[in-house]
């Protein structure tokens, strides 16, 4: 099914375009329209959202998110903060402290889980 064939797709959500708009719309009532021109600043900003350099430095095109999404929340954050330490900013201390915070939370979670077993 192509993206343009939206009639057979169901989506449980409706959208409202303004706070004072009483009308709710199904998402498929609208067409996606490409912008005729993309602002260069916006494009570079979008690149920083999608593929920021501090997450894409691993070899073979592996991204940090590729690893982190296979872990639970705490461990995924540990991977994120350890891997970007010293890459997002020159001082790695804050990222390492954040990783330490999530490691501590995960240790507490596992200890509680083991105690309840």
Backbone torsions as a table, in degrees:
resi	resn	phi	psi	omega
1	UNK	NA	132.4	179.7
2	UNK	-83.0	161.7	179.0
3	UNK	-63.1	-31.8	-178.5
4	UNK	-72.1	-21.2	177.3
5	UNK	-89.7	82.9	-173.8
6	UNK	-95.6	-4.6	-173.2
7	UNK	-66.1	-29.0	-177.9
8	UNK	-92.5	-0.5	-179.1
9	UNK	-92.1	138.6	175.0
10	UNK	-115.2	141.1	179.9
11	UNK	-137.4	126.8	-172.8
12	UNK	-77.0	-3.0	-174.4
13	UNK	-106.0	151.2	175.2
14	UNK	-120.3	157.8	-178.9
15	UNK	-121.1	151.5	174.3
16	UNK	-124.9	137.0	-173.8
17	UNK	-93.3	-14.6	177.7
18	UNK	-152.1	153.4	-178.4
19	UNK	-59.3	-35.6	-177.9
20	UNK	-90.4	7.8	178.7
21	UNK	-88.8	118.3	-179.8
22	UNK	-83.2	-11.8	-177.1
23	UNK	-84.6	132.6	172.5
24	UNK	-104.9	139.0	-175.8
25	UNK	-118.7	143.6	170.0
26	UNK	-75.8	144.6	-177.1
27	UNK	-60.3	-32.2	-174.7
28	UNK	-78.2	-1.2	176.8
29	UNK	-78.6	-4.8	-174.9
30	UNK	-121.0	151.1	176.3
31	UNK	-101.7	143.4	171.8
32	UNK	-79.8	129.6	-178.9
33	UNK	-119.8	127.4	178.1
34	UNK	-77.6	141.3	176.0
35	UNK	-67.6	135.5	-179.9
36	UNK	-65.5	-25.2	176.6
37	UNK	-144.6	143.2	-179.7
38	UNK	-108.4	127.6	178.4
39	UNK	-65.6	130.9	-177.0
40	UNK	-59.1	-41.4	-180.0
41	UNK	-63.3	-41.3	177.9
42	UNK	-63.7	-42.3	-179.5
43	UNK	-62.2	-44.2	179.9
44	UNK	-68.4	-34.5	176.0
45	UNK	-65.8	-39.7	177.7
46	UNK	-64.8	-37.0	177.9
47	UNK	-61.7	-37.2	178.7
48	UNK	-69.3	-24.8	177.4
49	UNK	-81.2	-43.2	-174.9
50	UNK	-80.6	-45.2	-176.4
51	UNK	-138.1	67.3	179.5
52	UNK	-66.7	143.3	-175.0
53	UNK	-59.1	-33.4	-177.9
54	UNK	-73.3	-4.3	175.2
55	UNK	-116.0	-4.8	-173.0
56	UNK	-117.8	22.5	-175.6
57	UNK	-88.8	-9.8	-177.4
58	UNK	-67.0	152.0	-178.4
59	UNK	-68.2	161.3	175.8
60	UNK	62.2	22.2	176.9
61	UNK	76.5	6.8	178.2
62	UNK	-69.4	135.6	176.4
63	UNK	-109.3	154.8	-179.3
64	UNK	-56.4	-39.6	-179.2
65	UNK	-62.9	-30.1	177.9
66	UNK	-62.0	-33.6	177.3
67	UNK	-83.1	-48.5	-172.2
68	UNK	-63.5	-32.8	-175.9
69	UNK	-70.7	-9.8	177.6
70	UNK	-94.0	2.9	-177.3
71	UNK	-115.5	168.3	174.3
72	UNK	-73.1	175.9	-173.8
73	UNK	-57.0	-49.5	-177.3
74	UNK	-62.4	-49.7	-177.6
75	UNK	-68.8	-33.7	175.4
76	UNK	-61.5	-40.0	177.4
77	UNK	-68.4	-35.6	176.3
78	UNK	-59.7	-48.3	178.8
79	UNK	-59.2	-45.2	-179.2
80	UNK	-59.0	-52.2	-174.6
81	UNK	-72.0	-37.3	177.9
82	UNK	-66.6	-42.0	-176.2
83	UNK	-70.0	-26.8	-179.6
84	UNK	-97.3	-5.4	-178.8
85	UNK	-56.8	124.0	-179.1
86	UNK	79.8	0.2	179.2
87	UNK	-109.1	-37.6	178.2
88	UNK	-76.3	-41.3	175.2
89	UNK	-131.7	163.6	-178.3
90	UNK	-67.7	-29.0	-178.3
91	UNK	-99.1	114.9	-176.8
92	UNK	-80.0	-6.8	-170.6
93	UNK	-56.8	-47.9	-176.9
94	UNK	-62.7	-42.8	178.6
95	UNK	-64.7	-38.7	178.1
96	UNK	-66.6	-36.5	176.6
97	UNK	-67.1	-38.1	176.3
98	UNK	-64.1	-42.9	177.5
99	UNK	-60.6	-42.4	179.0
100	UNK	-61.2	-40.7	177.8
101	UNK	-58.0	-47.2	-178.4
102	UNK	-72.4	-32.6	174.3
103	UNK	-63.1	-44.8	179.0
104	UNK	-60.5	-42.7	178.6
105	UNK	-63.1	-40.7	-179.7
106	UNK	-68.0	-40.2	176.8
107	UNK	-60.4	-44.9	178.7
108	UNK	-61.7	-42.4	-179.6
109	UNK	-62.3	-45.7	-178.9
110	UNK	-67.2	-40.5	177.8
111	UNK	-61.7	-42.9	178.5
112	UNK	-64.8	-43.5	179.0
113	UNK	-60.0	-43.3	178.7
114	UNK	-66.6	-36.9	-179.9
115	UNK	-69.5	-33.4	-179.5
116	UNK	-78.5	-15.2	-176.5
117	UNK	-78.3	NA	NA
